[in-house]
Amino acid sequence: MNKPSLFQNPAPYAARPDEIPPPALMSYPPPPPPALMRSAGASRREALEQVQPIDIHNYDYVIVGCGFVGSVVARKMAEQNKKCLILERRRHIAGNMFDEVDENGILVQRYGVHLFHTGSEDVWDVVKDFGDWRVRDNPSRVDFSSDPLAGVLHHNHPFENSFIEPVVYPFNFSVIDTLYGGGGGAGASGVLYKDKAAELKEILLKEFPGRDRVTISELYASSDKDIIEFADILFELDFRPYTSKQWGVDPEQLDASVINRVPMLLNYGTELVKVKYQRVPKEGFAKVFERMLRHQNIDIALNTDALDHLKIDFDNNAALWDGKPLPQNATILWTGAIDELAGYKLGKLPYRSLAFDWRTEYTESYQPGLCVAYPNAKGYTRIVEYKKLLSQYAPGVTSIAVEYPLQAGKGMEPYYPILTCGNKKLYEKYRLMIDGIPQLALAGRLADYKYYDMDAAIERALEIARQFNKKDAAAV
């Protein structure tokens, strides 16, 4: 096999015809109830009927979106005695971090599992006082050979007639033991070359001295034939099938940063990232957001589509609210999809979404880890067993979510920008259209068309808050 062209992006995204979720699945959440407006202020928690139009004259900042970027900016500006209004089209706060206790008494994350990590003291300072943060206690797994929902084993990997034992994720030296033998486990009979594991591990440590992890791109950049062979094996076992399902394109079309998010550890560790803080809030992320937004200078309008009020007048380079110019004191922060804000004038930017098949299983444990990825299973990418998130107590029952990636469309929440060369060029054109419009700022995964982890989203929010503070200081 030739090295994959990880740094080449030959074509913009085109939807694949087979990307259809099972008929019973739908994106979470269900359609919202009639719109309500509520205040998150400590002394004003009652629900009020929404009025049309929304008067923003009393607000310094109108923030569209209640995920980490919008919420952190609102909190920081509120602490500077600025009045903030958050508009959220969904029925809840916390964006894709929203979680709740289900019918089984298990805390589940409705938009996929989120595990907070950061090495930044500034980022940690933002969230640490809003939750009881606990160390995650259950590593994930990758099962190359199984499709538990179909009840069959898959052999569409390089070892057609071999069953490969599930391995720890992120990949570490145990995957070498399993594939090459010498690890001592039940699956360590040497699917490739028995007893070559020790030799390959020694080669890797010599090739990357002082390193504890490397990317798949770095493995391919090696001149050592054994390392390149190992990179090929990992790529064909996991990166290619999983990435193709997750993103709807061949991995060669994606920006290398997407592929390189998953490291190969040069030890037996289990840390996806090597940072000081790796935590999960005991009561869930929604509680963290609720406490963050509990401020007398923050109001929140749920089930409210900002685009019912906000329009961009490109002819006059102005943002309009309910058809009128913005009040002089008001600034809009948009954290949603940039192409939607622009009315899709240059065409739609593609995003990936997820559909979830939520299931109750009457067993103590459904699978060996919180997350088990199934790169060679049909349609879905992974199964998450939320009972294993902080080892929740729910005797005799467990809740699982099967994740089906698909193209974002009508009624589907956009989750991830698809970072191909063509898509990034289209985004830059949209950015040129919108940058420079007075009283309008953009930030967030969808607005910036970037793949942000939670810590990176908070860093972006802090950057925006600093810009707003500088603007406000100059206006005095």
N, C-alpha and C positions, 0 to 999 in steps of 0.2 A: 504494500500500500504506500502511495506517495504521502508526503506530509500534507495535512489539511492546510488550506490557505486561510489561516486564522486572521491574517491582516489584510485580506482582500474582501471587498464588498461589491460584488459585480452587479447587483440589481436591486431595485427597490422591492419592497414586500408585495407579494401577490397571494391572496387568500387561497388556501388549499381546499379542493372540493370535498375532502373527506372529514373536514373539521365540523362535525355535527354532534352535539352532545346527546346522550341518551334521552329519549322523549320525556322521561319523568323528571329530568333535572331542570333547575332554573337557577338564575343568579340570585344570591342573597343580597338584600332582603326582599320580601314581597312588596307589592305596591303600597305606598304609604297611606295613612288615613288623611282626612282633611287637614289643611295646613294650620299650624298653631305657631304662635310666637311666644317665647318665654324669655325671662331674664335669668341669667346665671348669677346675678348679684346676691350677696349674702342675705340681704334684707328684702329681695324681690324675687321670689321663686314661683309665684303663681302664674298659671297659663292665661294668656290673653288671646282674644280673637285677633287674627291677622287682619289688617286693614290694607286696602289697595288705594292708592300707591303707598309705598313705604317712604316715610319722611326721613331723610338722612341728614337734615340740617344740624341736628344736635350731636352728630358723630364726627370725630376726627378721622377715624379709619373704618371703612367698610371692607370686611375681609370675607372673601368667597371661598368657603371650604373649611371644614372643622377637623382636619387631620393635624399632624404634628406641626407643619409649617404655619398654617393659619392660627392654630391655638397658641403656639409659643409666641408668635408675633403679637397676638392679642394680649397675652399676659404681660409681655415686656412693655408694651405701649400703655397698658392700663396702669402699670406700676409707675409710669411717668405722668399719671393723671390725664391720660388721653382717653376719650370715650370711644369704645369700639363696638361695632355691630358685626357679628358673624352670621353669614347666610349659608345654610346647609340644605341641599336639596333632599338629602336622605332623612329618615325619621329619627336619627340618633346622632350623637356627637362621636368623636374619636376616629372618624374616617374608617380606613381599612383595618385599624387596630381594634375596632369594636368587638367586645366579647360580652357574654352573659351566661348565667347558669341555665342549663337546659332542663328538660323534663326528668332527666336522670340524676339531677343534683350535681352535674359536672360542669365546671367552667369551660366553655368552648369559645374559640375565636372564629367568628362567623366568616371572615374573609381569608382564612388560611393562617397557619401558625406563625406567630411573631415572637422572636426572642431578642431582647434588647442587648446590645453590646456597644461599648465605646471605650476608647483610651483617653478621651478628652475630659479633663476636669471641668471645663466650662459646660460641656454637654451634660455631664453627670449632675452638675449643680442645678441644671434646669429641672430635672425630674425627680431627684432623690428624695425631696421632702413631700412629694405627692403620693407616695405609695410605700408599701412594705415590700422591699425588693429582695427576692430570694434567689439563691444560686440554682441554676438549672441542673437537674440531677439525672438525666436520662439521655444517653447518646442516641443518635439516629443510625439507621442501617440502610444498605443498598442491597436489594435482592435481584441479581442479574438473571435468574433462571425461572422465576415464578410469576404466575398471574393468578392470585388467589381468588379473584372474583369469577374467573372462567374455570377454575378448578383444574388448570393444566400447567405443565411446565413448558417454558419457551426455550427453544434451542436456536433462535435466529441470531446467535452470537458466534464469535470465532471458534467456539468449542462445541460443535453441533451435537455431539453425542455425550456431553458431560454435564452433570449437575454441579453448579458452583454454590457453595455455602454463602449465605448472606454475610456481608462484611460491614465493618464500622464506617460511618460517614462522619466527617470527611475522611477520605482515603488516607490510610497510614501504612506502616510496614505490615500490618496484618493482611492487607490485600495481596501483598507479595507472597506471604506465607501460604495463603489460600491458593493462589494461582501457580506458584512455582514449587510448593512443597516445603517441608521443613518447619512448619509452624506448630505441628503437634496436634492440631484440631482434627475434627472428623472430616473436614473438607480439604485437608492439607496433604492430599495424596500426590499433589503435583499435576494439575491439569495440563501444564506445559511441560516443564522439565523438572523432574523430581530432584529435590535437594539443591536447586539453583538459587533458592531464596537468599541464603546467606551471602552468596557471591554478588547478587544484584544489589542488595542493601549496602554492601561495602563499596561497590562501584558508585552508587548514588552519593554516599557520604564523601567520597573522594572528589567527585565531580562538583559538589556544592558544599565546600568546607564552611563550617560555621553557620550553616543555614538549617532552619528547622522545618521549612516548607518551601515548595516551589510550585510554579504554575505548569499547566499542560504545555503552554507555549515554550517555557524554558526547557522542559523535557525534550521537546522536538528540536530545539536549537542545539542540543548536545551533538557532539561528533561521535559519541560512543554508540555503537550499533545495538548493544543490549538495552541501553536507555531508550533509544528510539523505538526498539521493538516493544518495550514495556509501555511507552506512550501510545503506540498503535493499539495495544491490547485495551488499555483504559479507554481510549477514544471510541473504539468500536463497541466495547461492552457497555459503556455508560454515556459518554459525552454526546456521541452522535444520536443514538435513539432517544435519549432523554431530552436533549436540546431541540431536536426536530419536533417532538410533541409539544414541548413547553412554548416554543416560539413560532412554530408553524413554518419554519424555513430550515434549510440545511445549515449546519453550524458554520460552514465556510462563508456564509453571507453576513453573519453577524459581526459586530465590532468585537475585537479580541477581548475587551474588558468584560464582556458577558461570559465568555468561556473561562476566563482566568479568575472568576470569582470563586471557583471551587479549587482549593489547593490540594496538593499531595504532600502529606506530612512525612518528614524524614525521621520518624520515631513512632512510638505507639500511642501518642496523644490523641485526644478527641476534640480539641478546640478548633472550631472553624476559623476563628480569628484569634490572634494572640493580643488581647487587650486586657486592661485591668478590671473593667466592670463587665460582667456577663450575667445578666439578671432577668428575672421574670417577676412582675408584680403579683403578690399573693392574691389580692382581690381582683386582679384583672386590669387591663389597660383603660377600660371605660371609667373606672373609679379614679385612675390617675388623671384623666382628662377632666372629669367632673370637678376634682379639687383644683386643678390648674385654672379652670375657667370660673371658679367661684370668686368673683371679684365685682365690686360695686360699679366698676367702669366697663363691664362686659355684658352685652346683651346678645342673645342667640335666637335666630329665627330658623326653626327646623322646617322640613318639608317645603322649602322655599327655593325656587329656581331664580338665581340672580339675573339670568338672562331675560326674565319677564320684565326686568327693570333696566338693566344695563345694556347699552348698545354703543358700538363704536362708529362714529361718523368719520370715515377715512377721508372724505373730501375736505373736511375742515380740521382734520387731525385732532379730534376731540372725543372724549368719553361722555356719553349722555346718560342721565338717570331719569327714567319715566319721561323721556323725550326732551328733557331740559338739560342745560349745562350743569355740571357738578357744582355744588356749593364751594366757595373759595377755600373753605377750611378742610374739605373732605379729600381723602386719598383712598383709592380703591386698590386692594391687594387681591389679585386673581390667582388662585392655586389650581384651577381646573385645566382642562385641555385647551391648549392655545388655539388650535384650529377651530374649535367650537366657538370660542370667544370672537374669532374673526369671521364667523359665519361661513366657514369652509370655502372662502373665496378662492383659495389656491388648490382645493381638493382636500380630502380627508387624510390626516395622518393616522397610520395604523397603530393600534394598541392591542395587547393581548389581555384577555379576561379569563375568569375561572368560573366553572360551574361546580357545585358541590352535591354529592349524593350523601346525605346524612343518614346514618344507620345506628340503631341500637342493637348491641350484641349482648346476649345474656351469658356472659362468661367473665371470669376474673381478669383475663388478659387476652387480647385479640392477637397481638403481634409483639415481637421482641423489643421494640423501641417506640418512642413517641412518634417519630416519623420513619416510615419505611418507603424508600423510593423503588419503583418497579420500572426501570427504563425499557424493558422489553415487553411489558404488558400492553394490551391493546386499549388505546384511547386515554387512559388515565396515567398520571405521572407518579402519584404517591398516595398513601393512606396515612392519615394522622389519627392517633388514638389519644384523645385529650385527657383521658383519665391519668395518663402518664406524665402530664404536664404538672410538675411539682407533686407527683405521686398522690393524686387526690383520692379520697376515701369514698368508694361507692361499691359496696360488696355485691357481688353477683351480677353486675351489669357494667357495661362500658359503652362509650360513645365514640364512633369513628366518622371521619369525613373522607370520602374519596374525591380527589381533585382531578377535574377534567379541564385542561386548558383549551381555549378556543379563541377565535377572533372576536374582538369587541365589536358589538353592533347594537342595534336598537334594543333597549331594555337591559343591556349588559354594562356593568361597571368597567371602565377601562382601568387596568391594573398596571401594566408595564409598557413603556414605549419600546418599539421594536427597532433596535439600533443598527440599521443598515446604512450604507453610504447614501443611498438615494433618499431614505427617510430623513436623515440628518440634514441633507441639503434642503429638503422641503421645509423642515423646521426652521432653518436659518432664514429662509425667505419670509416665513410668518413673523419671525422675530424682528426682522427689518421693518415689516409693516407696522408693528405695534410699538416697538421701542421709540421713545421720544414723545409719545402721547402724554400730555400733561396730566398729573394726578392719577396715574395708573402705573402699578408695578406688578410684575409677574414673578412667581417663585413656586417651586414644588416639582414633584416627579412628573406630572402631566404638563405643567406650564413650562418647565425647563427642558422637557423631553430628555430626562436623564433617569438612570436607575439609581434611586437613593435608598440606602438602608435608613433605618430610623435615626441613627446618630448623624448621618449626613444630612437628613432632612432638618434636624434640629440645628446643625451648624449653619445651614442655609437660612433658617429662620432668624438666627442670631445676627447673621450678616445683614438681612433685610431690616431688622430692628435698629441696628447701628446706623444704617442709611437713613431711616426715618428720624432717628434722634438728631442726626446731623442736619437734616432738612429743617426740622422744627427749631433747632438752635439758631440756624441762619435766618429764620423768619422773624425772630424776636427783635 
